[in-house]
Amino acid sequence: MTPKLLPALLLSCFAVQPLFAQTVAQTQPPEPPRNRPDAPAPAAVPAANPAPAGTNKGASTSTGTGTVTPEPEPQAGAEEDIATVQVVAARPTNKVDRDVYELKNDISVSNASAADILNNVPSVSVDQDGTVALRGNPNVQIMVNGKRDAQFQGQNRGDALNSFAAENIESIEVINVPGAEFGNEGGSGPIINLVLKRNRKPGSRATLAVNKGTEERYNANLNGEYAAGPYSLSGSVGVRRDERTGYRESRREDLDPATGEVIGGTDSSSDSHAPSESVRLASTLTYNVGASDQAGATFSYSKMQNDSENIGVTRRYGRAMAPTADFTSTSRSTSPAQNLGLGASYVHKSGEPGEELKFDLRYTSQKNDSDASVLYDFRLRPERYAADSLRSTDRDNRILDLSMDYENRLWETWQLKSGAKAAVSKNTNATNYLAVDPVSGAYEPVPSRISDFETDERTAALYASLSTKFFSDLRVQAGLRGEYTELDVRQPLLQQENTYRYTNWLPSLYVSQGLSDTGQLQLRVSRRVARPNERDLNPNLVYLSDFYARQGNPDLEPVNNDSAELAWRDRFFDVDTSVTLYKRRESPVLGNRSYPLATDPNVIVTSPVNFGANDAVGVELNLNARKLFIQGLSANLGATVGNETRMRLFNSRTAGMPVEQKNRRENARLRLAYQFDKESLQLSVNRNGRSLNGQGVNSATTMTNFTWMHRFSPQLSLNLNVNNLFGAGNTETFVENEILRLHTLSQTQPRVFSLGLRYQWGGVTGDERIRNGGRGVLRGPGARGGNGGGGNGGGRGFSG
């Protein structure tokens, strides 16, 4: 099906009219928005430069004269259906299907990575390894400008997030309940969309940020943009070096599943050191074709080098604490990675109200090789001996994604949004394992630990959503997405090949009811689906390390993810307030059963199986105070309280009884910002409560970060960042089931100091007060103004 669809869509790119662009300049100034009958009349707006089309509808736009230029009223039921925030350089903080968090107010951006900045977003948590969770759900998709990107897929996503410069990100969109326009190729969970900076203003600008941190850490990032006539060019280049150090200790007791008696145990400890270096390049070119069309092209490339060294000591015991093993392990690995992204877009606007057609073609790839050596020094009697092994892994991931989106107003109050997509994803994953022959002393292949995978996934999808407005303040948007997927899994070494086919229909519904000039009630409901990946489906034993292996299950079914949330948003006493009730259910659960390998009990094997359901229900609170007690002090507070219920199986190959795990999760985020004269201070406190992790529970952690910025001039600033101010962040994990009790302590969050400079060239077109740190903001009707609370912009920052 898909191979026939791809050529047709490609051909249509050249057959249709030229397409309209997101950023083409309008020939006439936009009309002021029409407010609700009970809203005050719009204030007169001075003449200004035309606002670029394609900026978020309903968003305020800064112009060359520093005035606020409202854009046309959003179409009925369109996804920008929210109260407009009329503040200089600000954008809406939520849409009908997502919440938007601006970065312009966060003064730590110049030194931060994408992983660092995500930790400031309400409900999002990111650990030191780059593992992302949203409301406790680790099944999160990371997208870039609304599309999949190979560098944020698979096992190396954490490294990519830790090396991606936050300076390149304009805003972060959190989509807890994704709608029909989003595919399920990357999983069924919520979506975090990184919206990169785009050039919208004529002229040239550049920003350089250079930072030096403790323990040989450093980073530098240069952004530049130029626009003249129909052309617009922007680009960035960045380098980064990080160090991760850690200490880990664990105590494990093996239990008899029949009696619960301790029959053995393991004590281990290890120290690790992992430096990483990366360089990134990116560029975007747009060209306005006439008054209503635009062509665009994007390019990105990054290269990373991740090394690690780990030294550990392990002691094993049998019954009555009789020693059975005592050894030291020394492992070293090097893992280079390269990421490439190419894109082309073409958009056409017919001139009819609300009609737009867009094509987007993207290719992204990631190549990651890893070579590791492990030396075991066994000291147990009767004699000492050493064992050495070499392990190499070659991974290659390529994604080709072609999409078409069409919007049109059907009747006076009805808006249609529809589209089609064809995507091809190819993956290869080969592992080679060599061990020293004790007789010859030469490295010899170990066939049982060598594997090779090739996967070819083809997806074709259609979607449509219809929105309208009932009465004066009730807006409804309903959508449906249909997906057809074919997945080929090949294992050349075993000469095996299997094909899996899936057809899924995924509905979504969004309802928005205005309650007052500032109040709103929103309902979001959708279904997503997670299809098993090649590792879950592979029935052959695959070694992940010397002591852990995985054996898949070819009979797995897709997992349905049903999500719903009800949000109330309003403004009280100059405080933006939102309260969200949410519920999530996954069924049938894709869980894992663990058991010792029959031929080597020291190897633990995990195998996936479908059963039962996981549930999460909770409440989320977000408060944003632009002025707290004194002039220049602002605060953002986010808190989530939820109950999680997860299912797991008995850890036995024969037992099938599910076991219920429950946890009360309490997370909180506090961000304080204070600005006076040329100084800006920011304090961020992130509290991640106890959480479920696999078959165990992670303890709560608290991290505190501090940033100070001094402005020498509107162009030059000095930044001091302290991550993990109090040296906290240690994590404990507790696991207890039928076959083991395990306690693990991990110390992986060092205190890090960094000092840097940030300089801007070129004029910052817009309000002069933005260049002076956001002191004072222009207000339009219904504006939510006030002090910007630090930084170089006057937007709402991380407000919900």
N, C-alpha and C positions, 0 to 999 in steps of 0.2 A: 504493500500500500504506500508506504513512505517513499521508496525509490521513485515511484511515478509522480508523487506530489512535489518533490523537490524541484525537478526541472520545470514544472509548470509554474511554480511560484517564482523561480529565478527568471523565467521568461517574462512573467508579468511585470517584473521590475522595469523592463525596458519598453513594454507595450503600453502601459498606462501613461496618463499625463504626468509631467513632472510633479513632484511632491512638495507639499508646503513644509516649512521649517518651524521648529520650536522657538527660534530666536530672531526671526525676520522682523525688521522694523515695520510698523504699521504706517500707512500713508496718511491716516487721519488720527488725531488724538482720540483716545477711547472716551466713551460716554461715562458719566458718573454712574455708580450702581444705584439701582432702585431699592430702597430700604423697605422694610415691613411697614405697614400703615402706622403702627404705633411707635416707630423709630423717629428720631428727629430728622429734620430735613438736612441734606448734605450742605456742608459749608462750601463757599466758593473756592475753587482751586485755581491758582494762577496758571497761566499758560506755561507749558513745559515741553521738553523734548518728547517725541513719541516714545511710548513704552514698548519694549520688545515683546512681541507675541511669544507665547509659549512659556512665559513665566507663570507661576501658579496663579490661576484665576482667583480673584478675590484677595490676592496678596498686594500689599502696598509696594510701590516701586520708587526708589530714590532716583532723582533726575539730576541733570547738570546744574540746576538752580537750587537744589536742596528742597524742593517742594514735594508734596505727596501727590502722586497721580493714581487715583483709583482706576482699576481695570473694569471692563464690562461685567455686568452681573452674571454669575455662573448660570449655566443652563439648568433648567429644572431637573432636580435629581442627580445632577452631576456630582462626581465624587468630591469636588471642592465645596460641598454643601456645609459650610460652617460660618460662624460670625467672622467678618473680616477684621483683622488686627491692623489698624491704621497707624503704624509706627514706622518711622524712617528705617529703611533697610530691613524690615522684619517680614516674615512670612507666616502663614497660618501654622498653628501648632498641632492641629489635627484635621484630618479629612474624614469622610464618611467611613472609610475602611482602614485607616491607619493613623498613627500619631507621629508627628514630625518634631524632631529636636534639632534646633540650630546650634552650630558650634561657634558662632561669631563672638559670643560672650565668654567663652571658656579661655582664660589666658594661659592655660597649660598646653594648648594645642601645638605651639611652636616646637615643643620637645616630645610630644606624645606620639605613640603609635595608635593604630586603629583599635588594638586590644585595650590600650589604656583608656581611650576616650569612650569606648563602649561601656566600661565599668562605671562611668558617670551617668549613664542612661537609666532611668527608673526601670526596675524589673529585670534588667540585664546583669548577668555576672560572667566574668571572664577570669579564669585562673591563670597562673604563670605560664602554663603550657599553651594558652590560647584556646582552651575549651570553653565554648559559649553555651550558656543556658538562659532561657527566658521564662520567667515565672517558674523556675525549677525544671523546665523541660529542656533536656540537652539536644533534642532533635530539631535543631535550628538550621534553616537555610540562610546562607550569606549571599546576597546578590549585589551587583554593581550596576547602578543606573537601571534597575529593574530587570536585569538579565543575569543568567548564570555566568560564572567565571571559573575556569578550570583551577586557578590557583587557590580558590576557596572551597574546593571539593576534596573529599577524601582525607587521608591520614595527615597530610601536611598543611591543613588549613590553619592550625595554630601558629606555625612558623610564618605563614603569609600574613596573618593578622598582626603578629608581633613586629614585623618588619615594614608594614605599610604605614606611610607617614600620614598622620591626622591632618597635616597642613593641606593635603589634597582633597579633603572631604568638606563639603559645604553643609550637609545636614545628614541626619540619620533617621530613616523611616522604620518604625516598629509596627509590624503588621501581625498582630496576634491572631486575627481571623481573616486569612487571605481569601480573596474573592475569585471570580471566574477567570480573570485575566492572567492569573499566576498558575504556572504548570507545577507538576509534582515530580519532575525528574530528579530533583535533589533531595526528596523526602517529603513527609507529610506534615511537618511541624510548622511553627510560626516562621516569619521571614524578617530578617534585618536587611534593609536595603541601604547601601552606602551611596549617597548622591554626591557625585564629584563636582568640583567647582567648574563653572562654565563662564565664558566671557560674554557679557551682555552689553558692554559700554564701548563707545568709540575711544580711540587713543591707545596708549601703551602703558603698562604697569608691570612691576616685578616686585617680588618679595624674596628675601634671602634670610633664612634662619639657620644659625650655627650653634650647636650645643656640645659641651664637654662634660662627661659624667665620671663618677668614680669607677675604679677598676677597668680602665681602658675603654669605657663606653664613650661613644660619640655619635652624633648624627648631624647632617646638614641637608637642607632642602631648598631648592631654588624654583620658584614659580614665576612664569611670565606670560603675558598676553598682549596681543596687538589686534586692533580692529580698525579698518578703514574701508569705506565704500561697502561693497558687497562681501568682503572677505573678513574672516575672523580666525585668528590663530592663537592657540594657547598651548603651553607645555610645562613640564616639570621634570626635574632631575634630582635625585636624592641618594644619599649614602647613609648607612647606619651600621653601627657595631654594638652588640649587646653581649652581656655576660650573664649566664644563669648558673648559680651554685646552689647546692642543696645537700641536705643530710637526711637519711631515711633509716629507720629501724623498725623491726617488726618481730612479733612473737606469735607463733602459730602452734595450736594444739590440734592434733588429729584425733577424731573421735570414732568410736565404734557405733555405726548407725543403729544397731539393735539395742545396745545397752547404754550408750552415752559415755562409756568409759574412755579415758585418755589412753591412746595406744601409741602415741608418738608426738613429735613436735619439732619445730624449727625456730631457731633464733638467728636473725640476720641484721646486719647494719651495713650502710654504704655511704660514701661521699661521692658527689658528682660535680663536674665542672663542664659547662657547655657554652663556648663562645660561638657567636654567629655574626656574619657579615653579609650585607646586601647592598645592591645598587639598583635603582629603578629609573626608568625613562618613560615618559608618556607625552602624547601630543594629540591635539584635536584641531581639525580644520573644518570650517564651514564656509559655504558660499551661497549667498542669496541669489536665486535665479528669478529675476523679475520682482514683482511686488508681493508675491504670495507663495513662492517656492524656495526650498533650501535643500542643498545637498551637504552631507557631512561625512567625514572620515575620521577614524580614531586609530591610534597606534599605542601600544604599551609593551614594555619589555622589562623584565626584572631577572636578576641573577642573585642567588643566595648560596652561602656556604655555611653549613651547620656542622660543627664538630662536637664531640663529647668524649669525656673520659670518666669512667666509673670504677671505683675500687671498693669491693665489698668482702665481708667476712660472714660465713654461714656455718652454723653448727646444727646437726640433726641428731635427734634422739629417738630411741625406740621405747618399748615398755619399760617402766621403772626407771626412766631417764637414762637408759643405757646408750652411750654415744654410738652413732652409726656413721657419721660423716663430719669432717671438719676441714674446710677448705677456704681459700682466698680466691676471689675472681677479679681479674683486671680486664676491663673491656675498653676498647677505643673504636670510635667510628667517625667516618667523614661522610657527609651527605650533601653534595652539590645539587642545586635545583635551578631550572630555568623556566620562566613563564613568558608566554607571548600572547598578545591580544591584537586582533585586527577587526575593524568594524566599518560599516558603511550604512548610511541612512538617507532616506529621501522622503520628504513630506510635502503634501499638496493640500492647499485649502482652496475650495472652489469659489469662495466668495459668498456662498449661502450661509446663513446663520447656523453656527454649530457644526458645519460639515468639514471633516478633515480625514485624510487618508495618509497612512504612514507605512513605509516598509523599513525593516531593519535586518541587516545581515551581520552576524558576528562569528568570529572564529577565535577560540582561545585554546591554549595548550599548556600543559605542564609536563616537564620531564624531570624526574627525581631519581638519582642513583644513590645507593648507600652501600658502603663497604665497612664491615666491622670485624674486629678480631677479638677473641675471648680466650684468656689463658686461665686455666684452673690449676691451683696448687693444692693438691690433696695431702693433708698431714696426718691422716689417721693411720694407725698401725694396720698391718705389720710393717709396711714400708711406705715411704713418701714417694709420690710420683706426680707428674704434671700432664695435663691434657690441653691441647691448643686446637682452636677451630677458627675458620674463616667463613663469614657469611656475607653474601652480596645480594642486593635487591635492586632491580631496575623497574621503575614504574613510568608509564607514559599515558597521559590522559589528554584526549583531544575532543573538543565540542564544536560542532557547527550548528548554528541556530539561525533560522530564517523565520521572521514573523511579519504579519500584516495586521494593522489595526485600523478600524474605520469607525468614525463617529458622525452622527447626524441627528438633527432634530426632526422627529417624525411629524409631530403635531405641535401645537402651541406650547404644551407643557410636558411633552414626552421626549426623552433623549435616549438614543440607541448607541451602544458601544459594542462592537463585535470584532472578531479577529480570527486568524488562523496561524498555526505554527507547525513547522516541520523541523525536527532536530535529530541529529546523529551524534552519538557519543561512543568513542572507541577507547578502550583501555587495554593495556598490557601490563602484566605483573609477573616478573620472573624472579625466582629465588634460587641461588646456588649455595651449597653447603659443603665445605671441605673440613675434614678432621685429620689429625696426625695419626698415622698408623703406628701403634706402639712397637711394632717389630722393625719396620723399615725406617721409621722416622720421617717419612714423606707424607705430604698432604694428599689424601684420597677422597674422592666424592662419596657422600653418604646418600644413596638413592632415596631412602625413606624421608629425608628432610629436604629434598629438592622438588620444587614445584614450578609450574608455568601456567598462567591464565591469560586468556584473551577474551574480551567481551565486546559485543557490538550491539548497542541499543538504538533503536529507531522509534521515534515518537511522532505521531501526527495528532493535532488537536484543533478543535473549533470551540469558540466560546461566544456568548452573547449576554449582555446585561441591558435591562430596560429600566429607566428611572423616570419618576414623575413627581409632581407636587400636588398634594391634596390640601384643600382649604388654604390657609395662609401660611402655616408653619409645619406641615407634615410632609416629609419627603420619603419616598420609598424607592429602593433599588434592588432588583432581583436579578440573579444571574445563573447561568448553567454552563458548565464546561464538559466537553466530551473528549476523552483521550484514548488513543489506541497505541499500545506499546508492544514491540517485539524485542526480546532479549536473547541473543545468542551467547552461550558460554562454551568456550573451547579450551581443552587442555591438551596441547600438542604432545606432551611427553606420554600421556596415557591414550592418545588417539581417541578422545571422547569429545562429543559435542552434543549440547542440548539446546532446545529453543523453547522459550516461554512467551506466552501471549496474554495480554491483559486488555480489557476494555472497561473503562470506568466513566460514570456520569457523576458530576460533582456540583451540587447546588450551593447557592449562597444568597443571603438576604440581609439588607441593611435598611434600618428605619431610623429616621431622625425627626424628633418633635421639638420645635422651639417652645420654650416655656416663658421667656421674657426677652428683653433686649440683650441680656448676657447669659441667660440660662438655656440649657439644651439637654435633651435626653436622647441617647443613641442605643440602638440594639443592633448587634452584629452576630450573625450565625452563618456557619459554613461547614462543609465536609471536605476533608483532604484524604489522600491515600498514600501510603508508603509501600512501595513494591520491594520484594526481597532483592538484595544485591547478589553479585556472583559468589562472594564468600559465604553468604548464608545458604546458598543453593548447592554449593559444591559438596558432594557426599564423601570426598576423599580427605584423609587426614593431612593437615597442613601445619607445620611447626612455625609458631610465631617467635619462639626463642628456645633455648635449650630445655626449659622446664614448663613451657606452655604451648598448647596446640589447639587447633580448631577443626571441627568436623561438621560440615553443613548438612542441610536437610532439603532434598529436592522437592518435597511435598509442601513447602511453606506456602501460605496464602498471604495476600496483601493485608496490610493493617489499616483500618479506617480510623481517622482522627476527626471526631466531631467536636467543634468548639463553639461556644456562645459567650457573649458578654453584654452586660447592660451598664452603660456609663451615664452618669449625671455630671454635668459641667456647669459651673456658674462662677460668679465673682462677688466676694463679700469683703467689705472693708479694704479694698485695694489688694485682695489676695485672690488669685486665680485658683479655683478649687475643682478637683475632679475626683469622683468616687466610682469605681468600677467593680461590679460583681462578675466573676467569671467561672466557667465550668468547662472542663475538658475530659473527654473519654477516648481511650484507645482500645480497639477491639478488632479481631482477636489479638491479644498481646503477643509480640514476638519476644519470648524470653529465652534464657539460656539455662541448660542443665550442665553442671560440672561434675566430673568424676575422674579418678586416677586411671591412667592408661594401663591396660591389663599387662602389657609386656614390659612396662617401666613405671612403677607406681610413683616415681618422683616427678613424672610429667602429668600435669593437670590438663584435661581436655574439656573444652566447652562446646556444646552443641545446641543450636537454636530449635525452638518448637513453638507452635501456636497454641494458645490457651487463654481463657478468661479475659479480663478487662482491667485496665488501669484508669483510675479516676483522680481528678484534681479539682477542687472547688475552693474559692477564696475571694478576698476583697482587696482592692488596690486603692491607695489614697495618694494623691499628688497635690501639693500646695506650692504656689509660686508667689512670693511677696517681693515686689519690686522695691519697696521702701520699708525697711524694718527698723522701727524705733528712731533711727537717726538718718540724716541725709547721706546717701552714698552706700548704705548697707542694704544688701538684698539677700534673699534666702530661697532655696528650693529644697523641699522635703518630699521624699517618696517612701511609701511603706507598703509592704505586701504581707498579708497573713493568709495562709492557705493550709488545707488538709490534703495530704497525698495518700492515696491507697494504691499499692502496686502488688502484683501477683508474681510469685516465683514457684518453681517446682522443687520437690525433694531432689537432693543431689545424689541420685542413683539412676542407673540406666533402666531399672525395672520399675521403681516407684514413680507414680504419676500424679500423686495428690498435690494440688496447688496449696501454697502457703501465702497468707495475706500479710503484707507489710504496711504499716501505717506510720505517718510522720506529720507533725505540725511544723510548717515552715514559716519563719518570720524573718523577713528581709527589710532593711531600711537604708535609705540614701539621704545624706544631708550635705548640701553645698552652700557655704556662706561666702559672699563676695563683698569686699569693702573697698571703696575708692575715695581718695582724697588727694587733691592737687595732682601731682604726677605719679602717685603711688597707687597700685592695685594689689590687693591681697585676696587669696582664695584658699579656702579650706574645704576639703572633701572627705567625708567619712562614709565608708561603705561597710555595712554589716550584713553578712550572709549567714542566715540561720542554719540550723541543722538540716541536712538534706539526705535523701536516699541516694545511694550510689551502688548500682548493681545489686548485690545481695547484702550490702551493708549500709551503714549510716556514717556520713561525714559530720564532724563536729562543726560548730559555728566558728566563723572567723571575722575579724574586724580589721580593716585597712584604712589608714589615714594618710592623705596626700596634701601637701602644702605648696603653694605657688606665690611668688612675689614678683611683680613687674614694676620697673621704674622706666618712665618715659623721658628720655633726654629731649626729644622733640616729637612732633607728630609722626615722623618717619622712623626714628630710631628708639628701640627699647631694650632694656636688659631684663633677663628672666632668670629666676632661681627656682628650681623644682626640687622637692624632697618627696620621693615615693616611699611609702611605708614609714612614716615619720616616727612611729614608736617601736619599730622593729617587730611588729606582730605578724600575724598571717600564717602561723603554724597550723597544720591540719592533722587531725586524728581521725582514723577510720576504724570502725568496729564492725566485725562480721561474726555472726554466730548462727550456725545451722546444724544439720544432722551429722555432718562429717568433719566439721572444723570450727574452732574459735580463733579469730585473728584480730590482733590489734596492731595498727600501723601508725607511726608518727612521722610526719614529713615536715621538714624545715626548708622551705624553698622560696621565701620571700625576703631577700636582704633589703636593708635600708640603702637607698640610692640617692645621691646628690648630683645635680647637674646645673651648670651655669651656661647661659647662652645669650646671644645677641640676635635681634631681628630688625631688619631694615627694609623699608619700602621705597621704591623708585616710582616716579610718575604720579600724576594727580589721582587722588581718590575722589572721583566725581560723585557728587551727592552732598549731603548736609555736612557743613564744617564741624558741627558738633560731634559727628561720628568720629572724625579724625582726632578730636580732643577727648576721646575716651567715652563717648556716649553721654556726656553730661547734658541733660535736657533733651527732649525729643519732640518733634512736631506731632501734634495730635489732630486727627480728623474726627468726624462723628463716630462715636462708639469706640474711640481709641482707648487702648489699655496702656497708657504711657507710664512715665516715671523714670526713675534712674536706671540706667542700663546695668548697673552693678558690676562695673569693671570690664576690662577688655576693650577692644577697638570697635565695637559695634553697639547698637542700641536695641537689638532684638531681644526676644524673650529667652533665648538660650535654652537650657534644659528645663523648660517648664512643661507641665503636662496638661 
